[in-house]
Amino acid sequence: EVVIDGGDVAEYLGPEKFSFGLAEQQDEIGVATGVAWTPTGGDILSFEVLPLRGKGELRLTGQLGDVMKESAQAAMSYARFRADELGIPQTYFDEHAIHIHVPEGAVPKDGPSAGITLTTALVSAMTGIPVRRDVAMTGEITLRGKVLPIGGLKEKTMAAHRAGIKTFILPKENVKDIVELPQKVRDELQLIPVETMDEVLKIALAKALAGEHKQPLAPKSAKSSKRATPPSA
């Protein structure tokens, strides 16, 4: 009879083949937590935004694919379109360059579902309001701030739960997929469905935006239209 305990695992199987991300240690300005499907099931990703002196340039690093680059451009357009409501001076865009980076630069990343995460990090960087460390999110964004559905919700929520995330923002059109999540994840992870970027920012930012009292411009429909679920990041 052979008995193997936890301390013997590394000896017999060698070092761990995979490592997983953990939640940030504190609320940070310009850093938002997203999630992605991976060959090992899913993981969290930190999206970093740093404003620099410049004239409106957008710099993207971290081996981002074409679709994710387009999501970053959409996030910039949304922020500019909603500048007054977000409390961002219009002159800001002519006086700053924006650098967006997703760490683990050797790993390619792509997909539209990082849209709301990119936008949250961007708005945080531009307003100086930190993003809550205990919040992760997934969702595609339109230019006017509607949140569209994603794929891989099960893997993404499990990754967030494993990382110590407490609140998870998801598209309202993905509510139907919640039944597929493990019961432990549903019990311990606060799942908040949203339809607009306004809702995302109210949840994810550590305090209210300066222009939050103004009327939101993002259209809200009585019923969400059914769409095919796009591939996830």
C-alpha positions in Angstrom: 0.0 0.0 0.0 1.3 3.4 -1.0 0.0 6.6 0.7 0.6 9.9 -1.0 -0.2 13.2 0.8 -0.1 16.8 -0.4 3.6 17.1 0.3 4.5 14.3 -2.0 2.7 15.6 -5.1 5.6 17.8 -6.3 8.1 15.0 -5.8 6.1 12.5 -7.9 4.7 14.9 -10.5 7.3 17.6 -10.6 6.7 21.4 -10.4 3.3 22.9 -11.3 2.7 23.1 -15.0 0.2 26.0 -14.8 -0.2 29.0 -12.5 -3.3 31.2 -12.1 -3.8 34.9 -11.5 -5.1 36.3 -8.2 -7.1 39.4 -7.4 -5.2 42.7 -7.1 -3.9 43.5 -3.5 -5.6 47.0 -3.5 -7.9 49.2 -5.5 -5.8 50.8 -8.3 -6.3 53.7 -10.7 -6.2 52.6 -14.3 -6.2 48.8 -13.6 -9.2 46.6 -14.1 -9.6 42.9 -13.8 -11.0 40.9 -16.8 -11.3 37.2 -17.5 -10.4 35.0 -20.4 -11.0 31.5 -21.6 -7.7 29.5 -21.8 -6.8 26.0 -22.8 -6.6 25.2 -19.1 -10.1 26.5 -18.4 -9.9 30.2 -17.7 -7.9 32.9 -16.0 -8.1 36.5 -14.9 -6.2 39.3 -16.7 -5.2 42.7 -15.5 -5.8 45.5 -18.0 -3.5 48.5 -17.3 -4.0 52.0 -18.7 -1.4 54.8 -18.3 -2.0 58.4 -19.6 1.1 60.1 -20.9 1.8 63.5 -22.4 0.8 63.4 -26.1 -1.7 64.4 -28.7 -4.3 61.6 -28.6 -2.2 58.7 -29.6 -3.2 55.1 -28.5 -0.4 52.6 -27.8 -1.3 49.0 -27.3 1.1 46.3 -26.0 0.8 42.8 -24.6 0.4 40.8 -27.8 -3.2 41.9 -28.4 -5.0 40.5 -31.4 -6.9 42.5 -34.0 -10.3 42.1 -32.3 -9.0 43.2 -28.9 -7.3 46.2 -30.5 -10.6 47.2 -32.0 -12.2 46.9 -28.5 -9.6 49.3 -27.2 -10.4 51.8 -30.0 -14.1 51.4 -29.2 -13.4 52.1 -25.5 -11.5 55.3 -26.5 -14.4 56.5 -28.7 -16.9 55.7 -25.9 -14.9 57.7 -23.4 -14.6 60.7 -25.8 -18.3 60.5 -26.7 -19.3 60.4 -23.0 -16.6 62.8 -21.7 -19.0 65.4 -20.2 -21.0 62.7 -18.4 -17.8 61.0 -17.2 -16.3 64.3 -15.9 -13.5 64.3 -18.4 -12.5 67.6 -20.1 -12.6 67.4 -23.9 -9.1 68.9 -24.0 -7.9 65.8 -22.2 -7.8 63.8 -25.4 -5.7 66.4 -27.2 -3.2 66.7 -24.4 -2.6 63.0 -23.6 -1.5 59.8 -25.2 -2.9 56.6 -23.8 -0.9 53.4 -23.3 -2.9 50.2 -22.8 -1.0 47.1 -21.7 -2.1 43.6 -20.8 0.6 41.7 -18.8 2.2 38.4 -19.8 3.3 39.9 -23.0 4.5 36.6 -24.4 1.0 35.2 -24.4 -1.3 36.3 -27.4 -4.7 37.6 -26.4 -7.8 38.3 -28.5 -11.6 38.5 -28.5 -14.3 41.1 -28.0 -15.3 40.3 -24.4 -12.6 42.5 -22.8 -14.5 45.6 -24.0 -16.0 46.7 -20.7 -12.8 45.9 -18.8 -10.8 48.1 -21.2 -13.3 50.8 -20.9 -13.4 50.7 -17.1 -9.6 50.8 -16.8 -9.6 53.7 -19.3 -12.2 55.8 -17.5 -10.4 55.1 -14.2 -7.1 56.4 -15.6 -8.7 59.5 -17.1 -10.7 60.4 -13.9 -8.3 59.3 -11.2 -10.9 57.1 -9.6 -9.6 53.6 -8.6 -11.2 50.4 -9.7 -12.4 48.0 -7.0 -10.0 45.1 -6.6 -12.7 42.6 -5.8 -14.6 43.1 -9.1 -14.0 41.2 -12.3 -16.0 41.6 -15.5 -16.6 40.4 -19.1 -18.6 41.8 -21.9 -18.3 43.4 -25.4 -19.1 47.1 -25.7 -20.6 49.2 -28.5 -19.6 52.7 -29.2 -22.7 54.0 -27.4 -22.1 51.9 -24.3 -24.4 48.9 -24.7 -23.0 45.6 -23.2 -23.2 42.6 -25.5 -23.0 38.9 -24.7 -19.9 36.7 -24.5 -18.9 33.1 -24.5 -17.2 30.9 -21.9 -19.1 32.2 -18.9 -18.6 29.0 -16.9 -14.8 29.0 -17.3 -14.5 32.8 -16.7 -16.6 32.8 -13.5 -14.7 29.8 -12.1 -11.4 31.6 -12.8 -12.7 34.7 -11.0 -13.9 32.7 -8.0 -10.5 30.9 -7.8 -8.7 34.2 -7.8 -10.6 35.6 -4.8 -12.9 37.9 -6.8 -16.2 38.7 -4.9 -18.3 40.5 -7.5 -18.6 39.5 -11.2 -20.2 41.7 -13.9 -21.7 40.0 -16.9 -23.9 40.9 -19.8 -27.6 40.6 -19.1 -28.0 38.4 -22.2 -25.8 35.8 -20.5 -28.1 35.4 -17.5 -29.5 32.2 -19.2 -26.0 30.7 -18.9 -25.8 31.0 -15.1 -27.5 27.6 -14.6 -24.4 26.0 -16.1 -22.2 27.4 -13.3 -21.1 25.2 -10.3 -23.3 25.7 -7.3 -20.3 26.8 -5.2 -19.5 29.6 -7.7 -23.2 30.8 -7.7 -23.3 30.8 -3.9 -20.0 32.6 -3.3 -19.7 34.9 -6.3 -22.0 37.9 -6.6 -23.2 37.9 -10.2 -24.5 41.2 -11.5 -26.0 41.3 -15.0 -25.8 44.7 -16.9 -27.0 46.2 -20.1 -25.0 49.4 -20.3 -21.5 50.8 -19.5 -23.1 53.2 -17.1 -24.1 50.3 -14.9 -20.6 48.8 -15.1 -18.9 51.9 -13.9 -21.3 52.4 -11.0 -20.3 48.9 -9.7 -16.7 48.8 -10.6 -15.4 52.2 -9.6 -14.5 52.9 -6.0 -16.5 56.1 -6.0 -19.0 58.0 -8.1 -18.0 59.8 -11.3 -18.0 63.7 -11.2 -20.6 63.8 -14.0 -22.7 60.8 -12.9 -25.8 62.9 -12.1 -26.2 63.8 -15.8 -28.5 61.9 -18.1 -26.8 58.9 -19.7 -26.6 58.8 -23.5 -26.4 55.0 -23.9 -29.7 53.8 -25.3 -31.7 51.4 -23.1 -34.3 49.1 -24.8 -37.2 47.4 -23.0 -36.1 44.0 -24.3 -32.6 42.8 -25.2 -32.4 41.6 -28.8 -31.2 38.0 -29.2 -27.7 37.8 -30.7 -25.4 35.0 -31.5 -22.8 34.7 -28.7 -19.4 35.9 -30.1 -16.2 34.1 -29.2 -14.7 35.1 -25.9 -11.4 36.6 -25.1 
